[in-house]
Amino acid sequence: MPPAPREVTADPRRYSRTRSSPTTFGPVGRVIATVVIVGPAVVMALLPGMAGVAGAAMWTVLIVPWGLRDVWRRGRLR
């Protein structure tokens, strides 16, 4: 005897990275936030001397991954 069919329920929670939600930006805001997060590293890399290179390296290793992960996290839609 075949098993009884399982009832499939739709997941009421919907998530998106490409639409704005109450806690995230829309796609344009996410791109702007990405530029704002990556921009200081570019500016620091252009500074003369070791301080600019070290600052850019630390910014890129510490701040950029943290910021981009938060900006591009999928948001729960209403």
PDB file of N, H, CA, C and O in Angstrom:
ATOM      1  N   MET A   1       0.843  -1.163   0.000  1.00  0.00           N
ATOM      2  CA  MET A   1       0.000   0.000   0.000  1.00  0.00           C
ATOM      3  C   MET A   1       0.903   1.245   0.000  1.00  0.00           C
ATOM      4  O   MET A   1       1.812   1.327   0.826  1.00  0.00           O
ATOM      5  N   PRO A   2       0.680   2.219  -0.902  1.00  0.00           N
ATOM      6  CA  PRO A   2       1.530   3.414  -0.950  1.00  0.00           C
ATOM      7  C   PRO A   2       1.283   4.310   0.265  1.00  0.00           C
ATOM      8  O   PRO A   2       0.193   4.315   0.837  1.00  0.00           O
ATOM      9  N   PRO A   3       2.304   5.059   0.643  1.00  0.00           N
ATOM     10  CA  PRO A   3       2.137   5.939   1.799  1.00  0.00           C
ATOM     11  C   PRO A   3       1.105   7.033   1.504  1.00  0.00           C
ATOM     12  O   PRO A   3       0.887   7.402   0.350  1.00  0.00           O
ATOM     13  N   ALA A   4       0.490   7.531   2.545  1.00  0.00           N
ATOM     14  H   ALA A   4       0.667   7.231   3.483  1.00  0.00           H
ATOM     15  CA  ALA A   4      -0.507   8.592   2.399  1.00  0.00           C
ATOM     16  C   ALA A   4       0.195   9.874   1.939  1.00  0.00           C
ATOM     17  O   ALA A   4       1.298  10.170   2.398  1.00  0.00           O
ATOM     18  N   PRO A   5      -0.429  10.629   1.045  1.00  0.00           N
ATOM     19  CA  PRO A   5       0.206  11.873   0.591  1.00  0.00           C
ATOM     20  C   PRO A   5       0.336  12.867   1.736  1.00  0.00           C
ATOM     21  O   PRO A   5      -0.550  12.992   2.582  1.00  0.00           O
ATOM     22  N   ARG A   6       1.449  13.559   1.741  1.00  0.00           N
ATOM     23  H   ARG A   6       2.169  13.458   1.054  1.00  0.00           H
ATOM     24  CA  ARG A   6       1.699  14.560   2.771  1.00  0.00           C
ATOM     25  C   ARG A   6       1.105  15.884   2.341  1.00  0.00           C
ATOM     26  O   ARG A   6       1.129  16.243   1.164  1.00  0.00           O
ATOM     27  N   GLU A   7       0.587  16.582   3.284  1.00  0.00           N
ATOM     28  H   GLU A   7       0.567  16.290   4.241  1.00  0.00           H
ATOM     29  CA  GLU A   7       0.027  17.894   2.988  1.00  0.00           C
ATOM     30  C   GLU A   7       1.179  18.901   2.892  1.00  0.00           C
ATOM     31  O   GLU A   7       2.003  19.009   3.800  1.00  0.00           O
ATOM     32  N   VAL A   8       1.218  19.614   1.805  1.00  0.00           N
ATOM     33  H   VAL A   8       0.549  19.527   1.068  1.00  0.00           H
ATOM     34  CA  VAL A   8       2.270  20.600   1.589  1.00  0.00           C
ATOM     35  C   VAL A   8       1.709  21.967   1.948  1.00  0.00           C
ATOM     36  O   VAL A   8       0.699  22.406   1.398  1.00  0.00           O
ATOM     37  N   THR A   9       2.379  22.628   2.877  1.00  0.00           N
ATOM     38  H   THR A   9       3.199  22.271   3.324  1.00  0.00           H
ATOM     39  CA  THR A   9       1.938  23.967   3.276  1.00  0.00           C
ATOM     40  C   THR A   9       2.951  24.979   2.772  1.00  0.00           C
ATOM     41  O   THR A   9       4.158  24.737   2.800  1.00  0.00           O
ATOM     42  N   ALA A  10       2.455  26.093   2.320  1.00  0.00           N
ATOM     43  H   ALA A  10       1.474  26.289   2.298  1.00  0.00           H
ATOM     44  CA  ALA A  10       3.336  27.155   1.849  1.00  0.00           C
ATOM     45  C   ALA A  10       3.964  27.860   3.045  1.00  0.00           C
ATOM     46  O   ALA A  10       3.309  28.096   4.060  1.00  0.00           O
ATOM     47  N   ASP A  11       5.219  28.184   2.910  1.00  0.00           N
ATOM     48  H   ASP A  11       5.751  27.992   2.086  1.00  0.00           H
ATOM     49  CA  ASP A  11       5.913  28.901   3.967  1.00  0.00           C
ATOM     50  C   ASP A  11       5.443  30.355   3.953  1.00  0.00           C
ATOM     51  O   ASP A  11       5.640  31.044   2.953  1.00  0.00           O
ATOM     52  N   PRO A  12       4.831  30.837   5.026  1.00  0.00           N
ATOM     53  CA  PRO A  12       4.318  32.205   5.016  1.00  0.00           C
ATOM     54  C   PRO A  12       5.418  33.262   5.078  1.00  0.00           C
ATOM     55  O   PRO A  12       5.167  34.435   4.801  1.00  0.00           O
ATOM     56  N   ARG A  13       6.615  32.858   5.434  1.00  0.00           N
ATOM     57  H   ARG A  13       6.818  31.905   5.659  1.00  0.00           H
ATOM     58  CA  ARG A  13       7.720  33.814   5.499  1.00  0.00           C
ATOM     59  C   ARG A  13       8.360  33.922   4.127  1.00  0.00           C
ATOM     60  O   ARG A  13       8.762  32.920   3.536  1.00  0.00           O
ATOM     61  N   ARG A  14       8.451  35.137   3.632  1.00  0.00           N
ATOM     62  H   ARG A  14       8.125  35.951   4.113  1.00  0.00           H
ATOM     63  CA  ARG A  14       9.107  35.365   2.345  1.00  0.00           C
ATOM     64  C   ARG A  14      10.306  36.281   2.587  1.00  0.00           C
ATOM     65  O   ARG A  14      10.239  37.230   3.369  1.00  0.00           O
ATOM     66  N   TYR A  15      11.394  35.973   1.901  1.00  0.00           N
ATOM     67  H   TYR A  15      11.448  35.202   1.266  1.00  0.00           H
ATOM     68  CA  TYR A  15      12.627  36.736   2.040  1.00  0.00           C
ATOM     69  C   TYR A  15      13.079  37.210   0.668  1.00  0.00           C
ATOM     70  O   TYR A  15      12.760  36.593  -0.349  1.00  0.00           O
ATOM     71  N   SER A  16      13.831  38.320   0.645  1.00  0.00           N
ATOM     72  H   SER A  16      14.091  38.821   1.470  1.00  0.00           H
ATOM     73  CA  SER A  16      14.343  38.818  -0.626  1.00  0.00           C
ATOM     74  C   SER A  16      15.570  39.688  -0.387  1.00  0.00           C
ATOM     75  O   SER A  16      15.665  40.380   0.627  1.00  0.00           O
ATOM     76  N   ARG A  17      16.501  39.649  -1.325  1.00  0.00           N
ATOM     77  H   ARG A  17      16.424  39.087  -2.149  1.00  0.00           H
ATOM     78  CA  ARG A  17      17.641  40.561  -1.327  1.00  0.00           C
ATOM     79  C   ARG A  17      17.419  41.703  -2.312  1.00  0.00           C
ATOM     80  O   ARG A  17      18.097  42.728  -2.247  1.00  0.00           O
ATOM     81  N   THR A  18      16.474  41.524  -3.218  1.00  0.00           N
ATOM     82  H   THR A  18      15.923  40.692  -3.272  1.00  0.00           H
ATOM     83  CA  THR A  18      16.271  42.513  -4.274  1.00  0.00           C
ATOM     84  C   THR A  18      15.087  43.427  -4.035  1.00  0.00           C
ATOM     85  O   THR A  18      14.824  44.309  -4.852  1.00  0.00           O
ATOM     86  N   ARG A  19      14.368  43.246  -2.949  1.00  0.00           N
ATOM     87  H   ARG A  19      14.581  42.529  -2.285  1.00  0.00           H
ATOM     88  CA  ARG A  19      13.251  44.123  -2.604  1.00  0.00           C
ATOM     89  C   ARG A  19      13.495  44.709  -1.227  1.00  0.00           C
ATOM     90  O   ARG A  19      14.148  44.091  -0.386  1.00  0.00           O
ATOM     91  N   SER A  20      12.970  45.902  -0.999  1.00  0.00           N
ATOM     92  H   SER A  20      12.440  46.405  -1.682  1.00  0.00           H
ATOM     93  CA  SER A  20      13.158  46.502   0.312  1.00  0.00           C
ATOM     94  C   SER A  20      12.189  45.862   1.300  1.00  0.00           C
ATOM     95  O   SER A  20      11.098  45.417   0.941  1.00  0.00           O
ATOM     96  N   SER A  21      12.620  45.834   2.533  1.00  0.00           N
ATOM     97  H   SER A  21      13.506  46.195   2.825  1.00  0.00           H
ATOM     98  CA  SER A  21      11.795  45.315   3.609  1.00  0.00           C
ATOM     99  C   SER A  21      11.820  46.351   4.730  1.00  0.00           C
ATOM    100  O   SER A  21      12.515  47.360   4.610  1.00  0.00           O
ATOM    101  N   PRO A  22      11.088  46.128   5.805  1.00  0.00           N
ATOM    102  CA  PRO A  22      11.117  47.108   6.894  1.00  0.00           C
ATOM    103  C   PRO A  22      12.509  47.314   7.499  1.00  0.00           C
ATOM    104  O   PRO A  22      12.765  48.355   8.103  1.00  0.00           O
ATOM    105  N   THR A  23      13.402  46.347   7.347  1.00  0.00           N
ATOM    106  H   THR A  23      13.194  45.501   6.857  1.00  0.00           H
ATOM    107  CA  THR A  23      14.728  46.471   7.960  1.00  0.00           C
ATOM    108  C   THR A  23      15.873  46.550   6.957  1.00  0.00           C
ATOM    109  O   THR A  23      17.034  46.576   7.363  1.00  0.00           O
ATOM    110  N   THR A  24      15.580  46.590   5.655  1.00  0.00           N
ATOM    111  H   THR A  24      14.636  46.570   5.324  1.00  0.00           H
ATOM    112  CA  THR A  24      16.650  46.650   4.656  1.00  0.00           C
ATOM    113  C   THR A  24      16.362  47.714   3.610  1.00  0.00           C
ATOM    114  O   THR A  24      15.250  48.235   3.519  1.00  0.00           O
ATOM    115  N   PHE A  25      17.375  48.023   2.830  1.00  0.00           N
ATOM    116  H   PHE A  25      18.278  47.599   2.904  1.00  0.00           H
ATOM    117  CA  PHE A  25      17.251  48.952   1.720  1.00  0.00           C
ATOM    118  C   PHE A  25      16.753  48.201   0.494  1.00  0.00           C
ATOM    119  O   PHE A  25      16.787  46.971   0.456  1.00  0.00           O
ATOM    120  N   GLY A  26      16.302  48.927  -0.487  1.00  0.00           N
ATOM    121  H   GLY A  26      16.275  49.926  -0.457  1.00  0.00           H
ATOM    122  CA  GLY A  26      16.004  48.329  -1.777  1.00  0.00           C
ATOM    123  C   GLY A  26      17.301  48.123  -2.534  1.00  0.00           C
ATOM    124  O   GLY A  26      18.373  48.361  -1.978  1.00  0.00           O
ATOM    125  N   PRO A  27      17.240  47.688  -3.787  1.00  0.00           N
ATOM    126  CA  PRO A  27      18.466  47.415  -4.536  1.00  0.00           C
ATOM    127  C   PRO A  27      19.337  48.653  -4.744  1.00  0.00           C
ATOM    128  O   PRO A  27      20.563  48.558  -4.688  1.00  0.00           O
ATOM    129  N   VAL A  28      18.726  49.804  -4.982  1.00  0.00           N
ATOM    130  H   VAL A  28      17.730  49.881  -5.027  1.00  0.00           H
ATOM    131  CA  VAL A  28      19.519  51.022  -5.185  1.00  0.00           C
ATOM    132  C   VAL A  28      20.232  51.402  -3.892  1.00  0.00           C
ATOM    133  O   VAL A  28      21.406  51.771  -3.915  1.00  0.00           O
ATOM    134  N   GLY A  29      19.536  51.315  -2.781  1.00  0.00           N
ATOM    135  H   GLY A  29      18.582  51.015  -2.762  1.00  0.00           H
ATOM    136  CA  GLY A  29      20.152  51.621  -1.489  1.00  0.00           C
ATOM    137  C   GLY A  29      21.276  50.672  -1.144  1.00  0.00           C
ATOM    138  O   GLY A  29      22.268  51.074  -0.536  1.00  0.00           O
ATOM    139  N   ARG A  30      21.131  49.417  -1.526  1.00  0.00           N
ATOM    140  H   ARG A  30      20.325  49.091  -2.020  1.00  0.00           H
ATOM    141  CA  ARG A  30      22.183  48.439  -1.249  1.00  0.00           C
ATOM    142  C   ARG A  30      23.440  48.734  -2.075  1.00  0.00           C
ATOM    143  O   ARG A  30      24.557  48.609  -1.574  1.00  0.00           O
ATOM    144  N   VAL A  31      23.257  49.118  -3.319  1.00  0.00           N
ATOM    145  H   VAL A  31      22.349  49.220  -3.726  1.00  0.00           H
ATOM    146  CA  VAL A  31      24.415  49.456  -4.161  1.00  0.00           C
ATOM    147  C   VAL A  31      25.100  50.705  -3.622  1.00  0.00           C
ATOM    148  O   VAL A  31      26.329  50.761  -3.569  1.00  0.00           O
ATOM    149  N   ILE A  32      24.325  51.702  -3.223  1.00  0.00           N
ATOM    150  H   ILE A  32      23.327  51.656  -3.266  1.00  0.00           H
ATOM    151  CA  ILE A  32      24.911  52.927  -2.651  1.00  0.00           C
ATOM    152  C   ILE A  32      25.649  52.602  -1.356  1.00  0.00           C
ATOM    153  O   ILE A  32      26.753  53.100  -1.138  1.00  0.00           O
ATOM    154  N   ALA A  33      25.064  51.784  -0.504  1.00  0.00           N
ATOM    155  H   ALA A  33      24.167  51.379  -0.681  1.00  0.00           H
ATOM    156  CA  ALA A  33      25.734  51.395   0.738  1.00  0.00           C
ATOM    157  C   ALA A  33      27.023  50.627   0.456  1.00  0.00           C
ATOM    158  O   ALA A  33      28.006  50.788   1.178  1.00  0.00           O
ATOM    159  N   THR A  34      27.031  49.798  -0.580  1.00  0.00           N
ATOM    160  H   THR A  34      26.232  49.667  -1.167  1.00  0.00           H
ATOM    161  CA  THR A  34      28.243  49.068  -0.955  1.00  0.00           C
ATOM    162  C   THR A  34      29.352  50.036  -1.355  1.00  0.00           C
ATOM    163  O   THR A  34      30.502  49.868  -0.950  1.00  0.00           O
ATOM    164  N   VAL A  35      29.010  51.044  -2.146  1.00  0.00           N
ATOM    165  H   VAL A  35      28.076  51.181  -2.476  1.00  0.00           H
ATOM    166  CA  VAL A  35      30.004  52.050  -2.561  1.00  0.00           C
ATOM    167  C   VAL A  35      30.525  52.807  -1.343  1.00  0.00           C
ATOM    168  O   VAL A  35      31.723  53.076  -1.244  1.00  0.00           O
ATOM    169  N   VAL A  36      29.631  53.153  -0.416  1.00  0.00           N
ATOM    170  H   VAL A  36      28.659  52.935  -0.496  1.00  0.00           H
ATOM    171  CA  VAL A  36      30.043  53.883   0.787  1.00  0.00           C
ATOM    172  C   VAL A  36      30.948  53.026   1.661  1.00  0.00           C
ATOM    173  O   VAL A  36      31.867  53.554   2.288  1.00  0.00           O
ATOM    174  N   ILE A  37      30.715  51.736   1.720  1.00  0.00           N
ATOM    175  H   ILE A  37      29.969  51.307   1.211  1.00  0.00           H
ATOM    176  CA  ILE A  37      31.544  50.857   2.547  1.00  0.00           C
ATOM    177  C   ILE A  37      32.909  50.614   1.908  1.00  0.00           C
ATOM    178  O   ILE A  37      33.920  50.583   2.610  1.00  0.00           O
ATOM    179  N   VAL A  38      32.952  50.443   0.595  1.00  0.00           N
ATOM    180  H   VAL A  38      32.131  50.469   0.024  1.00  0.00           H
ATOM    181  CA  VAL A  38      34.212  50.140  -0.085  1.00  0.00           C
ATOM    182  C   VAL A  38      35.019  51.418  -0.357  1.00  0.00           C
ATOM    183  O   VAL A  38      36.245  51.362  -0.450  1.00  0.00           O
ATOM    184  N   GLY A  39      34.354  52.548  -0.482  1.00  0.00           N
ATOM    185  H   GLY A  39      33.358  52.593  -0.406  1.00  0.00           H
ATOM    186  CA  GLY A  39      35.009  53.813  -0.817  1.00  0.00           C
ATOM    187  C   GLY A  39      36.176  54.202   0.067  1.00  0.00           C
ATOM    188  O   GLY A  39      37.234  54.544  -0.462  1.00  0.00           O
ATOM    189  N   PRO A  40      36.042  54.167   1.396  1.00  0.00           N
ATOM    190  CA  PRO A  40      37.178  54.554   2.242  1.00  0.00           C
ATOM    191  C   PRO A  40      38.432  53.713   2.012  1.00  0.00           C
ATOM    192  O   PRO A  40      39.542  54.233   2.125  1.00  0.00           O
ATOM    193  N   ALA A  41      38.284  52.445   1.695  1.00  0.00           N
ATOM    194  H   ALA A  41      37.383  52.023   1.603  1.00  0.00           H
ATOM    195  CA  ALA A  41      39.457  51.614   1.424  1.00  0.00           C
ATOM    196  C   ALA A  41      40.187  52.103   0.186  1.00  0.00           C
ATOM    197  O   ALA A  41      41.418  52.115   0.144  1.00  0.00           O
ATOM    198  N   VAL A  42      39.420  52.510  -0.826  1.00  0.00           N
ATOM    199  H   VAL A  42      38.421  52.501  -0.792  1.00  0.00           H
ATOM    200  CA  VAL A  42      40.042  53.030  -2.054  1.00  0.00           C
ATOM    201  C   VAL A  42      40.756  54.336  -1.759  1.00  0.00           C
ATOM    202  O   VAL A  42      41.883  54.542  -2.209  1.00  0.00           O
ATOM    203  N   VAL A  43      40.117  55.217  -1.012  1.00  0.00           N
ATOM    204  H   VAL A  43      39.202  55.050  -0.646  1.00  0.00           H
ATOM    205  CA  VAL A  43      40.732  56.507  -0.674  1.00  0.00           C
ATOM    206  C   VAL A  43      41.999  56.293   0.149  1.00  0.00           C
ATOM    207  O   VAL A  43      43.022  56.927  -0.111  1.00  0.00           O
ATOM    208  N   MET A  44      41.939  55.407   1.135  1.00  0.00           N
ATOM    209  H   MET A  44      41.108  54.892   1.347  1.00  0.00           H
ATOM    210  CA  MET A  44      43.126  55.151   1.965  1.00  0.00           C
ATOM    211  C   MET A  44      44.257  54.537   1.143  1.00  0.00           C
ATOM    212  O   MET A  44      45.425  54.846   1.382  1.00  0.00           O
ATOM    213  N   ALA A  45      43.938  53.689   0.196  1.00  0.00           N
ATOM    214  H   ALA A  45      42.990  53.439   0.002  1.00  0.00           H
ATOM    215  CA  ALA A  45      44.973  53.058  -0.623  1.00  0.00           C
ATOM    216  C   ALA A  45      45.685  54.087  -1.489  1.00  0.00           C
ATOM    217  O   ALA A  45      46.845  53.894  -1.853  1.00  0.00           O
ATOM    218  N   LEU A  46      45.005  55.176  -1.821  1.00  0.00           N
ATOM    219  H   LEU A  46      44.062  55.332  -1.525  1.00  0.00           H
ATOM    220  CA  LEU A  46      45.618  56.213  -2.647  1.00  0.00           C
ATOM    221  C   LEU A  46      46.471  57.183  -1.835  1.00  0.00           C
ATOM    222  O   LEU A  46      47.218  57.971  -2.415  1.00  0.00           O
ATOM    223  N   LEU A  47      46.378  57.143  -0.521  1.00  0.00           N
ATOM    224  H   LEU A  47      45.771  56.503  -0.050  1.00  0.00           H
ATOM    225  CA  LEU A  47      47.195  58.017   0.316  1.00  0.00           C
ATOM    226  C   LEU A  47      48.660  57.595   0.239  1.00  0.00           C
ATOM    227  O   LEU A  47      48.963  56.404   0.158  1.00  0.00           O
ATOM    228  N   PRO A  48      49.554  58.558   0.263  1.00  0.00           N
ATOM    229  CA  PRO A  48      50.982  58.196   0.202  1.00  0.00           C
ATOM    230  C   PRO A  48      51.453  57.573   1.512  1.00  0.00           C
ATOM    231  O   PRO A  48      50.943  57.881   2.589  1.00  0.00           O
ATOM    232  N   GLY A  49      52.424  56.706   1.392  1.00  0.00           N
ATOM    233  H   GLY A  49      52.838  56.456   0.517  1.00  0.00           H
ATOM    234  CA  GLY A  49      53.052  56.125   2.574  1.00  0.00           C
ATOM    235  C   GLY A  49      52.401  54.841   3.029  1.00  0.00           C
ATOM    236  O   GLY A  49      51.407  54.367   2.479  1.00  0.00           O
ATOM    237  N   MET A  50      53.009  54.312   4.051  1.00  0.00           N
ATOM    238  H   MET A  50      53.816  54.696   4.497  1.00  0.00           H
ATOM    239  CA  MET A  50      52.573  53.028   4.585  1.00  0.00           C
ATOM    240  C   MET A  50      51.265  53.142   5.360  1.00  0.00           C
ATOM    241  O   MET A  50      50.513  52.170   5.437  1.00  0.00           O
ATOM    242  N   ALA A  51      50.980  54.308   5.933  1.00  0.00           N
ATOM    243  H   ALA A  51      51.592  55.097   5.869  1.00  0.00           H
ATOM    244  CA  ALA A  51      49.759  54.478   6.723  1.00  0.00           C
ATOM    245  C   ALA A  51      48.523  54.262   5.850  1.00  0.00           C
ATOM    246  O   ALA A  51      47.556  53.647   6.298  1.00  0.00           O
ATOM    247  N   GLY A  52      48.542  54.750   4.632  1.00  0.00           N
ATOM    248  H   GLY A  52      49.328  55.250   4.268  1.00  0.00           H
ATOM    249  CA  GLY A  52      47.401  54.562   3.738  1.00  0.00           C
ATOM    250  C   GLY A  52      47.210  53.106   3.361  1.00  0.00           C
ATOM    251  O   GLY A  52      46.084  52.611   3.326  1.00  0.00           O
ATOM    252  N   VAL A  53      48.303  52.422   3.081  1.00  0.00           N
ATOM    253  H   VAL A  53      49.219  52.825   3.109  1.00  0.00           H
ATOM    254  CA  VAL A  53      48.227  51.007   2.699  1.00  0.00           C
ATOM    255  C   VAL A  53      47.769  50.173   3.887  1.00  0.00           C
ATOM    256  O   VAL A  53      46.916  49.300   3.735  1.00  0.00           O
ATOM    257  N   ALA A  54      48.324  50.430   5.067  1.00  0.00           N
ATOM    258  H   ALA A  54      49.018  51.140   5.191  1.00  0.00           H
ATOM    259  CA  ALA A  54      47.929  49.677   6.255  1.00  0.00           C
ATOM    260  C   ALA A  54      46.475  49.954   6.616  1.00  0.00           C
ATOM    261  O   ALA A  54      45.738  49.034   6.970  1.00  0.00           O
ATOM    262  N   GLY A  55      46.059  51.209   6.529  1.00  0.00           N
ATOM    263  H   GLY A  55      46.658  51.956   6.242  1.00  0.00           H
ATOM    264  CA  GLY A  55      44.670  51.553   6.821  1.00  0.00           C
ATOM    265  C   GLY A  55      43.708  50.880   5.854  1.00  0.00           C
ATOM    266  O   GLY A  55      42.670  50.357   6.259  1.00  0.00           O
ATOM    267  N   ALA A  56      44.058  50.897   4.576  1.00  0.00           N
ATOM    268  H   ALA A  56      44.901  51.323   4.246  1.00  0.00           H
ATOM    269  CA  ALA A  56      43.208  50.252   3.573  1.00  0.00           C
ATOM    270  C   ALA A  56      43.137  48.749   3.805  1.00  0.00           C
ATOM    271  O   ALA A  56      42.073  48.148   3.654  1.00  0.00           O
ATOM    272  N   ALA A  57      44.258  48.139   4.171  1.00  0.00           N
ATOM    273  H   ALA A  57      45.122  48.627   4.295  1.00  0.00           H
ATOM    274  CA  ALA A  57      44.269  46.694   4.414  1.00  0.00           C
ATOM    275  C   ALA A  57      43.398  46.348   5.617  1.00  0.00           C
ATOM    276  O   ALA A  57      42.613  45.401   5.565  1.00  0.00           O
ATOM    277  N   MET A  58      43.534  47.111   6.701  1.00  0.00           N
ATOM    278  H   MET A  58      44.172  47.880   6.744  1.00  0.00           H
ATOM    279  CA  MET A  58      42.725  46.832   7.887  1.00  0.00           C
ATOM    280  C   MET A  58      41.241  47.072   7.605  1.00  0.00           C
ATOM    281  O   MET A  58      40.398  46.280   8.025  1.00  0.00           O
ATOM    282  N   TRP A  59      40.918  48.147   6.905  1.00  0.00           N
ATOM    283  H   TRP A  59      41.603  48.790   6.564  1.00  0.00           H
ATOM    284  CA  TRP A  59      39.528  48.431   6.565  1.00  0.00           C
ATOM    285  C   TRP A  59      38.939  47.293   5.718  1.00  0.00           C
ATOM    286  O   TRP A  59      37.813  46.849   5.943  1.00  0.00           O
ATOM    287  N   THR A  60      39.735  46.834   4.735  1.00  0.00           N
ATOM    288  H   THR A  60      40.650  47.195   4.552  1.00  0.00           H
ATOM    289  CA  THR A  60      39.262  45.790   3.834  1.00  0.00           C
ATOM    290  C   THR A  60      39.086  44.451   4.554  1.00  0.00           C
ATOM    291  O   THR A  60      38.162  43.699   4.240  1.00  0.00           O
ATOM    292  N   VAL A  61      39.938  44.155   5.489  1.00  0.00           N
ATOM    293  H   VAL A  61      40.688  44.765   5.744  1.00  0.00           H
ATOM    294  CA  VAL A  61      39.864  42.868   6.182  1.00  0.00           C
ATOM    295  C   VAL A  61      38.813  42.877   7.292  1.00  0.00           C
ATOM    296  O   VAL A  61      38.144  41.867   7.509  1.00  0.00           O
ATOM    297  N   LEU A  62      38.655  44.004   8.001  1.00  0.00           N
ATOM    298  H   LEU A  62      39.198  44.825   7.825  1.00  0.00           H
ATOM    299  CA  LEU A  62      37.764  44.040   9.157  1.00  0.00           C
ATOM    300  C   LEU A  62      36.375  44.595   8.856  1.00  0.00           C
ATOM    301  O   LEU A  62      35.374  43.970   9.206  1.00  0.00           O
ATOM    302  N   ILE A  63      36.302  45.740   8.224  1.00  0.00           N
ATOM    303  H   ILE A  63      37.116  46.247   7.940  1.00  0.00           H
ATOM    304  CA  ILE A  63      35.035  46.458   8.091  1.00  0.00           C
ATOM    305  C   ILE A  63      34.240  46.023   6.866  1.00  0.00           C
ATOM    306  O   ILE A  63      33.029  45.826   6.958  1.00  0.00           O
ATOM    307  N   VAL A  64      34.891  45.870   5.736  1.00  0.00           N
ATOM    308  H   VAL A  64      35.875  46.029   5.661  1.00  0.00           H
ATOM    309  CA  VAL A  64      34.168  45.570   4.491  1.00  0.00           C
ATOM    310  C   VAL A  64      33.367  44.265   4.576  1.00  0.00           C
ATOM    311  O   VAL A  64      32.188  44.282   4.224  1.00  0.00           O
ATOM    312  N   PRO A  65      33.929  43.150   5.016  1.00  0.00           N
ATOM    313  CA  PRO A  65      33.103  41.930   5.078  1.00  0.00           C
ATOM    314  C   PRO A  65      31.911  42.065   6.025  1.00  0.00           C
ATOM    315  O   PRO A  65      30.812  41.605   5.716  1.00  0.00           O
ATOM    316  N   TRP A  66      32.129  42.690   7.166  1.00  0.00           N
ATOM    317  H   TRP A  66      33.022  43.063   7.417  1.00  0.00           H
ATOM    318  CA  TRP A  66      31.066  42.875   8.143  1.00  0.00           C
ATOM    319  C   TRP A  66      29.957  43.756   7.565  1.00  0.00           C
ATOM    320  O   TRP A  66      28.774  43.427   7.661  1.00  0.00           O
ATOM    321  N   GLY A  67      30.354  44.874   6.966  1.00  0.00           N
ATOM    322  H   GLY A  67      31.315  45.141   6.888  1.00  0.00           H
ATOM    323  CA  GLY A  67      29.372  45.788   6.397  1.00  0.00           C
ATOM    324  C   GLY A  67      28.613  45.197   5.225  1.00  0.00           C
ATOM    325  O   GLY A  67      27.392  45.329   5.149  1.00  0.00           O
ATOM    326  N   LEU A  68      29.317  44.546   4.309  1.00  0.00           N
ATOM    327  H   LEU A  68      30.309  44.438   4.371  1.00  0.00           H
ATOM    328  CA  LEU A  68      28.641  43.968   3.144  1.00  0.00           C
ATOM    329  C   LEU A  68      27.732  42.810   3.537  1.00  0.00           C
ATOM    330  O   LEU A  68      26.676  42.621   2.934  1.00  0.00           O
ATOM    331  N   ARG A  69      28.126  42.046   4.528  1.00  0.00           N
ATOM    332  H   ARG A  69      28.983  42.200   5.018  1.00  0.00           H
ATOM    333  CA  ARG A  69      27.259  40.956   4.995  1.00  0.00           C
ATOM    334  C   ARG A  69      25.945  41.533   5.530  1.00  0.00           C
ATOM    335  O   ARG A  69      24.876  40.985   5.263  1.00  0.00           O
ATOM    336  N   ASP A  70      26.020  42.626   6.279  1.00  0.00           N
ATOM    337  H   ASP A  70      26.889  43.071   6.497  1.00  0.00           H
ATOM    338  CA  ASP A  70      24.805  43.232   6.817  1.00  0.00           C
ATOM    339  C   ASP A  70      23.974  43.909   5.734  1.00  0.00           C
ATOM    340  O   ASP A  70      22.746  43.830   5.760  1.00  0.00           O
ATOM    341  N   VAL A  71      24.620  44.565   4.794  1.00  0.00           N
ATOM    342  H   VAL A  71      25.617  44.628   4.773  1.00  0.00           H
ATOM    343  CA  VAL A  71      23.882  45.253   3.727  1.00  0.00           C
ATOM    344  C   VAL A  71      23.176  44.269   2.816  1.00  0.00           C
ATOM    345  O   VAL A  71      22.026  44.496   2.441  1.00  0.00           O
ATOM    346  N   TRP A  72      23.836  43.185   2.453  1.00  0.00           N
ATOM    347  H   TRP A  72      24.771  43.001   2.757  1.00  0.00           H
ATOM    348  CA  TRP A  72      23.277  42.250   1.489  1.00  0.00           C
ATOM    349  C   TRP A  72      22.548  41.076   2.123  1.00  0.00           C
ATOM    350  O   TRP A  72      22.185  40.133   1.420  1.00  0.00           O
ATOM    351  N   ARG A  73      22.323  41.108   3.433  1.00  0.00           N
ATOM    352  H   ARG A  73      22.618  41.874   4.005  1.00  0.00           H
ATOM    353  CA  ARG A  73      21.547  40.071   4.104  1.00  0.00           C
ATOM    354  C   ARG A  73      20.115  40.104   3.581  1.00  0.00           C
ATOM    355  O   ARG A  73      19.550  41.177   3.371  1.00  0.00           O
ATOM    356  N   ARG A  74      19.540  38.945   3.375  1.00  0.00           N
ATOM    357  H   ARG A  74      19.999  38.073   3.546  1.00  0.00           H
ATOM    358  CA  ARG A  74      18.169  38.918   2.888  1.00  0.00           C
ATOM    359  C   ARG A  74      17.238  39.411   3.984  1.00  0.00           C
ATOM    360  O   ARG A  74      17.442  39.133   5.166  1.00  0.00           O
ATOM    361  N   GLY A  75      16.220  40.143   3.575  1.00  0.00           N
ATOM    362  H   GLY A  75      16.055  40.368   2.615  1.00  0.00           H
ATOM    363  CA  GLY A  75      15.278  40.707   4.525  1.00  0.00           C
ATOM    364  C   GLY A  75      13.926  40.034   4.435  1.00  0.00           C
ATOM    365  O   GLY A  75      13.486  39.629   3.359  1.00  0.00           O
ATOM    366  N   ARG A  76      13.286  39.924   5.556  1.00  0.00           N
ATOM    367  H   ARG A  76      13.643  40.253   6.430  1.00  0.00           H
ATOM    368  CA  ARG A  76      11.955  39.308   5.574  1.00  0.00           C
ATOM    369  C   ARG A  76      10.932  40.322   5.102  1.00  0.00           C
ATOM    370  O   ARG A  76      10.843  41.432   5.627  1.00  0.00           O
ATOM    371  N   LEU A  77      10.167  39.925   4.110  1.00  0.00           N
ATOM    372  H   LEU A  77      10.239  39.023   3.684  1.00  0.00           H
ATOM    373  CA  LEU A  77       9.136  40.797   3.566  1.00  0.00           C
ATOM    374  C   LEU A  77       7.896  40.712   4.436  1.00  0.00           C
ATOM    375  O   LEU A  77       7.702  39.743   5.170  1.00  0.00           O
ATOM    376  N   ARG A  78       7.078  41.715   4.349  1.00  0.00           N
ATOM    377  H   ARG A  78       7.236  42.502   3.753  1.00  0.00           H
ATOM    378  CA  ARG A  78       5.842  41.728   5.135  1.00  0.00           C
ATOM    379  C   ARG A  78       4.862  40.711   4.647  1.00  0.00           C
ATOM    380  O   ARG A  78       3.769  40.591   5.201  1.00  0.00           O
TER     381      ARG A  78
END
